[in-house]
């Protein structure tokens, strides 16, 4: 297997705080690999170690065949990195920002001009080339940041919660660009706390409190989550929820509009019959098994159970 990232037992501590705790990773070339987790789960710290910006307290890291942090300088021209916060110069125009980034990566002459025009066209910035970056909308800033991060055609792209400040339409368009890059051979590691984005990844790791809880494709995670997902309708759902969450076999119960979504441990042999016996009579005819979602996986393997 051709891995662009291999990390073994990596940890990072800040004083008494263990931000990343004994994580293993193997990320294949050409895939979009996601980190899913809440704030404080270790996503950004892990990415910073994988880019050579932070030295792990323990463990070993190889990225594109280079050992980190020893060969971090050699890695920087081969990767792109887009942070959550817009980090380009707001008092420069779109074109000036791209020129500056291209210069940093040693792109010059005729090739530089062609490359900049390609980026401006690819990311829909033709009408904004002379506009100050600070006056762009959230979606435009996002496209400019991605154009800058890929101006040197990196082999591996790191994206740290890149869509946290944009609307759903711009998020969808952004992901279309990521799939284009993936089809062209760029390997991508992206962190997110959006479930719909996580489902778009080829492979995914769920992080919590600095630890990797599970990893695999979204389909594998949903198939192997260790719980059955049932939905209950009818009256009195708030009271039904209180009854169900008190049972050790119920991993979680959450109301979604007029339905109560319940995760029952797969240790229960017949979950439909089991839960029917514990429902009020008026709810017993409004029960069905449903397809798991990635949110169900997240709930089943992290500390948000029963909420």
Phi, psi and omega in degrees: 000136180266105181260134173273336178225129170228121179230132184236117174054044181276139177222156175214126179245145172240097187065237180271357183266124178263095185286326177229132190231097169059057181263137171248140179218142169221110185244123186280153179296137174086356182261160171262113183250131184248146166254120177247129179176161179286172173302137180087007182274351178104006183298306184294320180297319178297315179298319180295327175290321182288341176265356180087006181280336178233143176267128178295145175290329179213158172096177182231149183225133171233124179233122184053036178080003180256140180273128181252148004273001187303319184252030183298323181296319179292335182284330193298330179278353184253356181236159170243151184217120178241120183271166179297318180272134179301121190241011176273178185275115184288339180264013170247155177286171176305310182294320179296321177298314181294322177298317181296314180295319178299321179295320178302321182270009174076021177274125186216172174067211182298322180299323180295314181298315180296319182294319179296318179295322177298315181294316180298319179289315183299322186256017171063042184247013184300322181282350185246006189303329181259007181274139176297136184299327181293343181261002180287155173288171180301317180294321179292320177298320179298315180294322178295318180297321179290321177299319179291321182291340183245009184298331182263013178054062183292153175285330186223131184240128177253128181233114184259098182046059189286344185248018187292340185247019183233164184279167184302324180295315178294327176296317179297314179298320179299316180293329174299321177294323179295319178294324175299314179298318179298318178297332179275359175105002179282129174275141187226132169243122184231134175257146182203161168241012177265126182295320183294326177290319181300324180293341179280345184285150175290318178225158190209141171239134175262122182251143174207131178052040176080002182244150174273114182280312179210161170210163182147185175287154178306322180295317179297318182295321180289328180285332188245029189283348176079024180207155172259142182250123181236151175235134181245135174241178179111186184281164171065035185295331180295318179289323177300317179299314181300323178293315186289319185290347177281351182268132182297336180284345180267116181281326183196152171216126182221134180277131176238093182065242182263015181234151175247119181265122189237131175257118181249131180307142179286002171288342177279122187293313181234086188296327179297310180295319182299314184283330178301320180294345184249007179259151170300153184304322184290347178258349189294331179274002183240050184232133178212152173276140181230165180291136177296153173244170178293331176296323176298319177300313181301314181296320186288337185245007179234181185277017179266006179307144173077357185284000000 
